[in-house]
């Protein structure tokens, strides 16, 4: 019988990794509030970047900056969402009975 690797079960690789070897992982056994704090930090950073872009004058922007901005926003929101998923799994289930 194959037993799951405990390290693989505990450390979830981020989907935003560009290689087959995960470098950045989520510790699924970390305290839920710490996971939520990490998610909040990334989602807030993405929101702040969007707010900054909203306030800027795009006449001075270079078209080559757009892929860089999209990449940063993707990484921040994807990592934040993955952290939220792990935190949601770690939170105690609330009974509605």
ChimeraX attribute file (.defattr): number of C-alpha atoms within 10 A of each C-alpha:
attribute: neighborCount
match mode: 1-to-1
recipient: residues
	/A:1	3
	/A:2	4
	/A:3	5
	/A:4	8
	/A:5	8
	/A:6	8
	/A:7	9
	/A:8	11
	/A:9	11
	/A:10	14
	/A:11	16
	/A:12	17
	/A:13	16
	/A:14	17
	/A:15	14
	/A:16	14
	/A:17	13
	/A:18	9
	/A:19	8
	/A:20	6
	/A:21	8
	/A:22	14
	/A:23	10
	/A:24	14
	/A:25	16
	/A:26	17
	/A:27	17
	/A:28	17
	/A:29	13
	/A:30	14
	/A:31	12
	/A:32	19
	/A:33	12
	/A:34	12
	/A:35	24
	/A:36	18
	/A:37	15
	/A:38	17
	/A:39	24
	/A:40	17
	/A:41	14
	/A:42	21
	/A:43	20
	/A:44	15
	/A:45	17
	/A:46	20
	/A:47	15
	/A:48	12
	/A:49	14
	/A:50	14
	/A:51	11
	/A:52	10
	/A:53	12
	/A:54	10
	/A:55	8
	/A:56	11
	/A:57	8
	/A:58	10
	/A:59	6
	/A:60	7
	/A:61	10
	/A:62	8
	/A:63	9
	/A:64	8
	/A:65	9
	/A:66	11
	/A:67	10
	/A:68	11
	/A:69	14
	/A:70	11
	/A:71	10
	/A:72	15
	/A:73	19
	/A:74	14
	/A:75	18
	/A:76	20
	/A:77	19
	/A:78	18
	/A:79	22
	/A:80	23
	/A:81	16
	/A:82	19
	/A:83	27
	/A:84	19
	/A:85	14
	/A:86	20
	/A:87	22
	/A:88	14
	/A:89	12
	/A:90	16
	/A:91	11
	/A:92	9
	/A:93	8
	/A:94	6
	/A:95	5
	/A:96	4
	/A:97	3
